[in-house]
């Protein structure tokens, strides 16, 4: 057993370090946002989401309901803040509704 406490690292820290070293952190964060979409916005909005993806830190959301698109357009800033609070400020810079 190692006596030096610096030889041990929390698993989360080790994974984050690995993601940063291999330049995978942005893609990992993007995948987390997309996979967490239903939990972030709730089932009613997620049900009307046809497609969701991220390009160049811009979240594109395609909805099948014009009413839902209109409603979400008023809450884009709040939605962006929710994502920032959970995943960090550097994950997204804008949200585009389609």
Buried (B, 14 or more C-beta within 10 A) or exposed (E): EEEEEEEEEEEEEEEEEEBEEEEEBBEBBBEEBEEEBBEBBEEEBEEBBEEBEBEEEEBBBBBEBEEBBEBBEEBBEEBBEEBBEEBEEEBBEEBEBE
